[in-house]
Amino acid sequence: MDAPPQCPLYRVCNGCTAQHIPYAQQLANKKTWVMNELRNNELQCPDPAVDASEPYAYRNRMDFLFGKGPSLRTETGIVPVKDCPIANKKINALLGEVWSWYNKHQQHLDKTLKQIIIRAAEHTDSATVSFVLDEKSMGFTQHGAQIRILTTSAQNVVIGTSESCFAVKGTQTMQETLLGKMISYNCLSFFQNNTRVAEKMVGYCRNIFAKYAPSGARLVDLYGGAGTFGVSLGDMFHEVCTIDCEGPNIQCAAENMLVHGIRGTVITGDATALRKVSRDKPLYAVTDPPRVGMDPKVIRLLLDMKPDVIVYVSCNPRQLAKELQRFQTQYRIESISVFDMFPQTPHIECVAELVYTGK
């Protein structure tokens, strides 16, 4: 039996295409997808465990295009959105404030305003409304003035362009807690969109590394962002090296390491900066690349470094399975777990535990 969709824009907005599927079946479908990708690539590993999420009200970030108010893309254009069931309650409250502002000032707004990004942390009061403007537009200054009079409960209001961003209220930094550790991150940079599932993933990774007693070891945190994994796991290791190409977030990672007393370094650059990292053992690695996966050069560098254990976090099971084939020459797939970071959508997060075999 189909589930009743909770969104009036279901099948209009292109976001939540699985709302008609009962949530238990969504989880089963995603597990089957992951298993099929592994089998198609002839990978030997235990069946993946599946960790569920709250089916709705889970997202801590929503990105809206700007048409006749905050909007989302459809197959034929864009449609105004005044409430989103997968966004957390704080975001929907902030969205209402933006709509009130728009209704009062819409005659002064035009295509200069490209996008609105609303973020609201799950475990703290941190929230940001960001407006992305066309810096080349004649209306840039006028739109900045209109944004400055926005009445909002968000601590931060930010104006961004393709080249820069600045806060007109508060700062550009947000805070969230993961398993009790406060993590600061840039409001326009990457951070996991489902806080509660992110906490489950971090806890799962802690349990993996705890099996190997890494207290005197070093951890390499690839594609580390603000330190979601490197900082959250840092107390388990002698030192941590976090690598990421996003300047604002890697600066946050450095500050987070300092706040939590984590010994180590941060490197601003793409993941091939791994070649700068010491290969002294014992050495462990966690990697959380974007959907396109890891660059082949990075895979070669990791294989050459031979970390004792690699934890690979992936939002693309197909790409993960392809890359695990490369690692199988030197690593055993000890476990894989599936985390439903994105209910009501076809997307999923996987965590693979790879153990060096000495080959």
SULDAPE-V887653 format. One record per pair of residues at least 4 apart in sequence whose C-alpha atoms are under 7 Angstrom apart, sorted by sequence separation. I is the first residue (numbers start at 1). GAP is how many residues later the second one is. D is the distance in Angstrom with one decimal. If there is no record, write none. Layout:
I;GAP;D
I;GAP;D
This chain:
9;4;5.6
21;4;6.5
22;4;6.4
23;4;6.4
24;4;6.4
25;4;6.0
26;4;6.2
27;4;6.2
28;4;6.2
29;4;6.2
30;4;6.3
31;4;6.2
32;4;6.0
33;4;6.3
34;4;6.4
35;4;6.2
36;4;5.9
37;4;6.4
38;4;6.3
39;4;5.8
54;4;6.3
66;4;4.9
67;4;6.1
73;4;5.9
74;4;5.3
87;4;6.2
88;4;6.7
89;4;6.3
90;4;6.2
91;4;6.0
92;4;6.2
93;4;6.6
94;4;6.4
95;4;6.2
96;4;6.3
97;4;6.3
98;4;6.1
99;4;6.0
100;4;6.4
101;4;6.2
102;4;5.1
105;4;6.9
121;4;6.5
139;4;6.1
140;4;6.2
141;4;6.4
142;4;6.4
143;4;6.2
144;4;6.3
145;4;6.9
160;4;5.8
161;4;6.0
167;4;5.4
177;4;5.1
178;4;6.6
194;4;6.0
195;4;6.2
196;4;6.5
197;4;6.2
198;4;6.2
199;4;6.1
200;4;6.1
201;4;6.2
202;4;6.2
203;4;6.3
204;4;6.4
205;4;6.3
206;4;5.9
207;4;6.6
209;4;6.9
210;4;6.9
224;4;6.9
227;4;4.8
228;4;5.9
229;4;5.7
230;4;5.5
246;4;6.1
247;4;6.2
248;4;6.5
249;4;6.2
250;4;6.3
251;4;6.4
252;4;6.0
253;4;6.1
254;4;6.3
255;4;6.2
256;4;6.2
257;4;5.9
258;4;6.2
269;4;6.1
289;4;5.4
294;4;6.3
295;4;6.6
296;4;6.3
297;4;6.2
298;4;6.2
299;4;6.2
300;4;6.1
301;4;6.1
302;4;6.2
316;4;6.1
317;4;6.1
318;4;6.5
319;4;6.3
320;4;6.0
321;4;6.6
323;4;6.7
324;4;6.1
327;4;5.6
328;4;6.1
5;5;6.8
21;5;6.3
38;5;5.3
65;5;5.9
66;5;5.7
73;5;4.2
74;5;6.8
87;5;6.7
121;5;5.5
135;5;6.0
160;5;3.9
167;5;6.0
177;5;4.3
209;5;6.8
224;5;6.9
257;5;4.8
289;5;6.0
294;5;6.6
342;5;5.8
11;6;6.9
64;6;5.4
65;6;5.0
72;6;5.4
73;6;6.4
120;6;6.0
121;6;6.2
134;6;6.9
159;6;5.5
160;6;6.5
176;6;5.6
177;6;5.8
192;6;6.4
224;6;6.7
234;6;6.3
244;6;6.1
314;6;6.3
342;6;6.1
64;7;5.2
65;7;5.8
71;7;6.0
72;7;5.5
120;7;4.2
133;7;7.0
158;7;6.9
159;7;5.5
175;7;6.5
176;7;5.3
341;7;5.8
64;8;5.6
71;8;5.1
72;8;6.5
84;8;6.7
119;8;5.5
120;8;6.6
158;8;5.7
159;8;6.2
175;8;5.5
176;8;6.5
340;8;5.3
341;8;6.0
71;9;4.0
72;9;6.7
83;9;5.7
119;9;5.3
158;9;4.2
175;9;4.4
221;9;5.5
339;9;6.4
340;9;6.2
70;10;5.7
71;10;5.1
118;10;5.9
119;10;6.6
157;10;5.8
158;10;5.8
174;10;5.5
175;10;6.4
230;10;6.5
339;10;5.1
69;11;6.0
70;11;6.0
118;11;4.7
156;11;6.9
157;11;5.7
158;11;7.0
173;11;6.5
174;11;5.4
338;11;5.9
339;11;6.0
68;12;6.4
117;12;5.9
118;12;6.4
157;12;4.9
173;12;5.6
174;12;6.1
230;12;6.4
254;12;6.2
338;12;4.6
82;13;6.7
117;13;5.0
156;13;5.1
157;13;6.7
173;13;4.7
174;13;5.9
337;13;5.7
338;13;6.5
5;14;5.0
82;14;6.7
116;14;5.6
117;14;6.5
156;14;4.5
158;14;6.7
172;14;5.8
173;14;5.6
336;14;6.9
337;14;5.3
5;15;5.5
116;15;4.7
155;15;5.7
156;15;5.7
172;15;5.5
336;15;5.6
337;15;6.6
3;16;6.8
4;16;5.9
115;16;5.9
116;16;6.2
156;16;6.8
250;16;6.9
336;16;4.4
3;17;4.7
115;17;5.0
335;17;5.9
336;17;6.3
2;18;5.3
3;18;5.4
114;18;5.6
219;18;6.5
224;18;5.5
250;18;6.5
335;18;5.2
2;19;5.5
3;19;5.0
31;19;6.9
113;19;6.2
114;19;5.5
218;19;5.7
224;19;5.6
225;19;5.7
333;19;7.0
334;19;5.4
2;20;6.3
113;20;4.7
114;20;6.7
148;20;6.4
179;20;6.1
217;20;5.4
218;20;5.7
219;20;6.5
220;20;5.9
221;20;5.9
222;20;6.1
223;20;5.7
224;20;5.5
333;20;5.9
334;20;5.8
112;21;5.5
113;21;6.6
178;21;5.5
215;21;5.4
216;21;6.0
217;21;5.4
218;21;5.0
219;21;4.8
220;21;4.9
221;21;4.5
222;21;5.2
223;21;4.8
247;21;6.3
333;21;4.8
334;21;6.5
112;22;5.1
214;22;6.5
215;22;4.7
216;22;5.0
218;22;5.7
219;22;6.3
220;22;6.1
221;22;6.2
222;22;6.7
285;22;6.3
332;22;5.5
333;22;6.6
214;23;5.8
215;23;5.9
226;23;4.7
239;23;6.8
240;23;6.4
241;23;5.5
242;23;6.5
243;23;5.9
244;23;6.6
245;23;5.3
284;23;4.9
331;23;5.7
332;23;5.2
225;24;5.4
226;24;5.5
239;24;4.8
240;24;4.6
241;24;4.9
242;24;4.7
243;24;4.8
244;24;5.5
245;24;4.2
283;24;4.9
284;24;5.6
285;24;6.4
286;24;5.7
287;24;6.4
288;24;6.3
291;24;5.8
331;24;5.2
332;24;6.5
62;25;7.0
112;25;5.8
129;25;6.7
225;25;5.8
231;25;6.8
238;25;6.9
239;25;4.7
240;25;6.5
241;25;5.5
242;25;6.3
243;25;6.1
244;25;5.6
245;25;4.9
272;25;6.8
283;25;5.9
284;25;5.2
285;25;4.7
286;25;4.6
287;25;5.1
288;25;4.7
289;25;6.6
291;25;5.5
331;25;4.5
332;25;6.4
128;26;5.4
135;26;5.9
226;26;5.3
227;26;5.0
231;26;6.0
243;26;6.7
244;26;6.0
272;26;5.4
275;26;6.8
279;26;6.0
282;26;6.8
284;26;6.1
285;26;6.3
286;26;5.9
287;26;6.0
288;26;6.0
293;26;6.1
330;26;6.0
331;26;5.3
59;27;5.9
60;27;6.4
91;27;6.4
112;27;6.2
127;27;4.9
128;27;6.3
129;27;6.4
130;27;5.7
131;27;6.2
132;27;5.9
133;27;6.2
134;27;6.2
202;27;6.5
206;27;6.4
226;27;4.1
235;27;6.5
244;27;6.7
271;27;6.3
292;27;7.0
330;27;5.8
57;28;5.7
58;28;5.7
59;28;4.5
60;28;6.0
91;28;6.5
112;28;6.4
127;28;5.8
128;28;4.6
129;28;5.0
130;28;4.5
131;28;4.9
132;28;4.7
133;28;5.3
225;28;6.8
234;28;5.9
243;28;6.4
330;28;6.7
56;29;5.9
57;29;4.3
58;29;5.7
59;29;5.5
91;29;5.8
126;29;6.6
127;29;6.4
128;29;5.7
129;29;6.4
130;29;5.7
131;29;6.1
132;29;5.5
330;29;5.3
56;30;4.6
57;30;4.7
58;30;5.2
69;30;6.7
90;30;6.1
130;30;7.0
57;31;4.2
23;32;6.9
57;32;6.5
69;33;6.4
315;33;5.8
317;33;6.8
109;34;6.7
315;34;4.4
190;35;6.7
314;35;5.6
315;35;6.3
314;36;5.2
313;37;5.7
314;37;6.4
313;38;4.5
312;39;5.6
313;39;6.5
311;40;6.7
312;40;5.1
185;41;5.5
311;41;5.7
312;41;6.6
184;42;6.9
311;42;4.9
310;43;6.2
311;43;6.2
310;44;5.0
309;45;5.6
310;45;6.6
70;46;6.9
309;46;4.7
66;47;6.4
127;47;6.8
308;47;6.2
309;47;6.1
66;48;5.4
126;48;5.7
223;48;6.6
308;48;5.3
65;49;6.2
66;49;5.2
101;49;6.0
126;49;5.9
222;49;6.3
307;49;7.0
65;50;4.5
66;50;6.8
306;50;7.0
64;51;5.6
65;51;6.3
124;51;6.9
181;51;6.7
64;52;5.1
124;52;5.9
63;53;6.0
64;53;6.1
123;53;6.2
63;54;4.5
123;54;6.1
62;55;5.8
63;55;6.5
97;55;6.0
121;55;5.8
62;56;5.4
61;57;5.7
62;57;6.5
61;58;4.3
94;58;6.9
13;59;6.5
14;59;6.7
60;59;5.5
61;59;6.6
128;59;6.8
13;60;6.2
14;60;5.5
60;60;5.2
189;60;6.3
13;61;4.9
60;61;5.8
12;62;6.0
60;62;6.7
186;62;6.1
186;63;5.6
185;64;5.8
217;64;6.9
218;64;6.5
219;64;6.1
220;64;6.3
221;64;6.0
222;64;6.2
223;64;6.2
224;64;6.9
217;65;4.9
218;65;5.0
219;65;4.8
220;65;4.6
221;65;5.1
222;65;4.6
223;65;5.5
217;66;5.7
218;66;6.1
219;66;5.4
220;66;6.3
221;66;6.0
222;66;6.4
223;66;5.6
185;67;5.6
184;68;6.0
184;72;6.6
122;73;6.4
183;73;6.2
7;78;6.2
6;79;6.7
61;132;5.9
60;133;5.3
59;134;5.4
60;134;6.2
59;135;5.2
58;136;5.7
197;142;6.9
53;144;6.3
197;144;5.9
194;147;5.9
37;280;6.7
41;280;6.4
37;281;5.7
41;281;6.6
43;282;7.0
34;283;5.9
38;283;5.5
37;284;6.1
41;284;7.0
49;287;7.0
50;287;6.0
51;287;6.1
52;287;6.4
53;287;5.9
45;288;5.6
48;288;4.9
49;288;4.7
50;288;4.6
51;288;4.8
52;288;5.4
53;288;6.8
55;288;5.4
45;289;6.6
46;289;6.0
48;289;4.8
49;289;5.9
50;289;5.9
51;289;6.2
45;290;6.4
48;290;6.3
53;290;7.0
19;325;5.1
18;326;4.6
17;327;6.4
18;327;5.4
16;328;5.0
17;328;5.6
16;329;4.9
15;330;7.0
